[in-house]
Amino acid sequence: PAPVKPPDGGWGWIVLLGCFVITGFSYAFPKAVSVYFKELMKDFHVGYSDTAWISSIMLAMLYGTGPVCSIMVNQFGCRPVMLIGGLLASSGMILASFTTNIIELYLTAGVLTGLGMALNFQPSLIMLGTYFDKRRPLANGLAAAGSPVFLSALSPLGQVLLEKFGWRGGFLIMGGLLLNCCTCGAVMRPLEMGMKRKMEKVQDKYEAKEMLPMGGKRGKKLLDFSIFSNRGFVIYTISKFILVLGLFVPPILLVNYAKDTGVPDTEAAFLLSIIGFIDIFARPACGMVAGLKWVRPHVAYLFSFAMLFNGLTDICSARASNYTGLVIFCVFFGISYGMVGALQFEVLMAIVGSQKFSSAIGLVLLIEAVAVLIGPPSAGK
């Protein structure tokens, strides 16, 4: 059947809500876990860089398994992949609560949970792109707001769980929370379901063929490498690689840095909440601005400004020598970080188009995975 026109609403708002939750867990979880690092350093007798690897591996799995996700989505569809991802993410954190050394933590909380979140994150963005067209900048901005909302909630929650149940109990409860990803996967209804009744018989045959491993897939590329001939895509990929080297360093190391300068534990954890709170408003606002008629054709320039603003914020943070200075840094970092988060996938979709977006996002995330993996531990050193 011919592809269905994006409804720009209707069930799309439920898909947007699911994408909001998935984005929240995917981006906020690796940073919120940093609340437990101080206890992990004591229990396992390791340093800053060793614990930073947990978040880095988690994020590297989120990014590095991009092509695998693209292939699985093209083969099986978004919904089954997301359901499996939710189960993997949850089981990773549950198993992490029983670990006895840092290597086991890398494998469970890092690899397994990271892979689970990757299998949720990418399909949710693809589904969002199929449900929205005219309102896509706003939808991307609202979905991206899941990251700061969850960061604002998960960081203080992590601190409370740490104080009441220890890091093992906290990991176990966090694993239970990640099962919500399965619910989000369940609402990702394919658009073809909404076609006219006279198409139902044809549709049933079509879906039966799609469910077979080889059926109806012979002519379809599982991963489209032709997008590398697009100059805009190459420039985007290089710029994102450089950006991501430093983008996640402040959220991951900020809490420990504040604790080391004498800031009480609860106030140090609150710094992530400040970033998250500012970010909550920055992302939808930036999405609305990007959707304006006179801005949307030039959205790449707005994204360039956001990246420059984020870099300058980090440079200026070197002057933050007390808690007030750190709070001011968090406010400006939250704004710039939110702008980057709201625009990154909108710009990519504008460059490659919705048809090649599945392959493009997979390849971009794979390249960024290298930067994510080496950035925070290098900063830790």
Residue pairs with C-beta under 8 A, 6 or more apart in sequence:
1 192
1 195
1 199
1 202
1 203
1 206
3 191
4 191
4 192
4 194
4 195
5 133
6 12
6 130
6 131
6 132
6 133
6 191
7 131
7 191
7 194
8 131
8 132
8 133
8 134
8 135
9 135
11 131
11 189
11 194
12 131
12 132
12 139
14 187
15 124
15 127
15 128
15 131
15 187
15 188
15 189
16 128
16 131
16 132
16 139
16 142
16 143
17 187
18 124
18 127
18 183
18 184
18 185
18 187
18 188
19 124
19 125
19 127
19 128
19 143
19 146
19 184
20 142
20 143
20 145
20 146
20 149
21 146
21 150
21 180
21 181
21 184
22 82
22 117
22 120
22 121
22 124
22 146
22 181
22 184
23 121
23 124
23 143
23 144
23 146
23 147
24 146
24 147
24 149
24 150
24 151
25 89
25 117
25 120
25 146
25 150
25 178
25 180
25 181
26 62
26 117
26 118
26 120
26 121
26 147
27 146
27 147
27 150
27 151
27 341
28 146
28 147
28 148
28 149
28 150
28 151
28 154
28 155
28 276
29 58
29 113
29 117
29 150
29 154
29 174
29 178
30 55
30 58
30 59
30 62
30 114
30 248
30 252
31 55
31 151
31 155
31 248
31 251
31 252
31 272
32 150
32 151
32 154
32 155
32 157
32 158
32 272
33 54
33 55
33 58
33 109
33 158
33 174
34 51
34 55
34 251
34 252
34 253
34 254
34 255
34 256
34 272
35 155
35 158
35 159
35 162
35 255
35 269
35 272
36 158
36 162
36 167
36 170
36 171
37 48
37 51
37 52
37 54
37 255
37 256
38 256
38 259
38 265
39 162
39 166
39 167
40 46
40 51
40 54
40 102
40 105
40 167
41 47
41 48
41 50
41 51
43 167
44 50
44 101
44 102
44 105
46 102
47 380
48 253
48 256
48 380
49 377
49 380
49 381
50 102
51 102
52 252
52 253
52 376
52 377
52 379
52 380
53 106
53 110
53 376
53 377
54 105
54 106
54 109
54 110
55 248
55 252
55 376
56 110
56 252
56 372
56 373
56 374
56 375
56 376
56 377
57 106
57 110
57 111
57 114
57 373
58 109
58 110
58 113
58 114
58 117
59 114
59 248
59 369
59 372
59 373
60 114
60 369
60 370
60 372
60 373
61 110
61 111
61 113
61 114
61 115
61 117
61 118
61 369
62 114
62 117
62 118
62 121
62 365
62 369
62 372
63 118
63 244
63 365
63 366
63 368
63 369
63 372
64 118
64 365
64 366
64 369
64 370
64 372
64 373
65 114
65 115
65 118
65 119
65 365
65 366
65 369
66 118
66 122
66 361
66 362
66 363
66 364
66 365
66 366
66 369
67 223
67 362
67 363
67 366
68 118
68 362
69 81
69 118
69 119
69 121
69 122
69 123
69 362
70 122
70 222
70 223
70 358
70 359
70 361
70 362
70 363
71 222
71 223
71 362
72 81
72 119
73 81
73 122
73 123
73 126
73 358
74 217
74 220
74 221
74 222
74 223
74 358
75 213
75 217
75 222
77 190
77 210
78 123
78 124
78 126
78 127
78 185
78 188
78 190
79 123
79 185
79 186
79 188
79 189
79 190
81 119
81 123
81 185
82 119
82 120
82 123
82 124
82 181
82 182
82 184
82 185
82 188
83 182
83 185
83 186
84 119
85 115
85 116
85 117
85 118
85 119
85 120
85 123
85 181
85 185
86 116
86 120
86 178
86 179
86 180
86 181
86 182
86 183
86 184
86 185
87 116
87 179
87 182
88 112
88 113
88 115
88 116
88 119
89 112
89 113
89 115
89 116
89 117
89 120
89 178
89 181
90 116
90 175
90 176
90 178
90 179
90 181
90 182
91 112
91 116
91 175
92 108
92 109
92 111
92 112
92 113
92 114
92 115
92 116
92 175
93 108
93 109
93 113
93 171
93 172
93 174
93 175
93 178
94 171
94 172
94 175
94 176
95 108
95 112
96 104
96 105
96 108
96 109
96 113
96 171
96 175
97 168
97 169
97 171
97 172
97 175
98 168
99 105
99 108
99 109
109 171
113 178
116 178
116 181
117 178
117 181
118 365
120 181
120 184
120 185
122 358
122 361
122 362
122 365
123 185
123 188
124 143
124 184
124 188
125 143
125 345
125 361
126 357
126 358
126 361
127 188
128 136
128 139
128 140
128 143
129 136
129 349
129 354
129 357
130 191
130 354
131 139
131 191
132 139
135 291
136 291
136 346
136 349
137 287
137 288
137 290
137 291
137 296
137 299
137 346
138 284
138 287
138 288
138 291
139 287
140 287
140 342
140 343
140 345
140 346
141 283
141 284
141 285
141 286
141 287
141 288
141 290
141 291
141 342
141 346
142 283
142 284
142 287
144 283
144 287
144 338
144 341
144 342
144 345
145 279
145 280
145 283
145 284
145 342
147 276
147 279
147 283
147 341
148 275
148 276
148 277
148 278
148 279
148 280
148 282
148 283
148 334
148 338
148 341
149 276
149 280
150 276
151 251
151 272
151 273
151 275
151 276
151 279
152 272
152 273
152 276
152 277
152 280
153 276
154 174
155 255
155 269
155 270
155 272
155 273
155 276
156 269
156 270
156 273
158 170
158 174
158 269
159 265
159 266
159 269
161 169
161 170
161 173
161 174
162 170
165 172
165 173
192 203
192 206
192 207
195 203
206 216
208 215
209 215
209 216
210 216
210 217
221 359
223 359
223 362
223 363
224 356
224 359
224 360
225 359
225 363
226 356
227 233
227 352
227 356
227 359
227 360
227 363
228 234
228 363
230 351
230 352
232 300
232 351
233 348
233 351
233 352
233 360
236 347
236 348
236 351
236 364
237 363
237 364
237 367
239 304
239 307
240 344
240 364
240 367
240 368
241 367
241 368
241 370
241 371
242 371
243 307
243 310
243 311
243 340
244 368
244 371
244 372
244 375
245 371
245 374
245 375
246 311
246 314
246 375
246 379
247 310
247 337
247 340
247 375
248 372
248 375
248 376
249 314
249 375
249 376
249 379
250 314
250 317
250 329
250 333
251 272
251 275
251 337
252 376
253 376
253 379
253 380
254 271
254 272
254 275
254 326
254 330
255 268
255 269
255 271
255 272
256 268
258 267
258 268
258 271
258 323
258 326
259 265
259 268
261 322
263 323
263 326
267 323
271 326
271 327
271 330
274 327
274 330
274 331
274 334
275 330
275 333
275 334
275 337
276 334
277 334
278 330
278 331
278 334
278 335
278 338
279 334
279 335
279 337
279 338
279 341
280 338
281 338
282 334
282 335
282 337
282 338
282 339
282 342
283 338
283 339
283 341
283 342
284 342
286 302
286 306
286 338
286 339
286 342
286 343
287 342
287 346
289 295
289 302
290 296
290 299
290 302
290 342
290 343
290 346
295 302
299 343
299 346
299 347
299 350
300 347
300 350
300 351
302 339
302 343
303 339
303 340
303 343
303 344
303 347
305 339
306 336
306 339
306 340
306 343
307 340
309 335
309 336
309 339
310 333
310 336
310 337
310 339
310 340
313 329
313 332
313 333
313 336
314 333
316 329
316 332
317 329
317 333
319 325
320 326
320 328
320 329
345 361
348 357
348 360
348 361
348 364
349 357
351 360
352 360
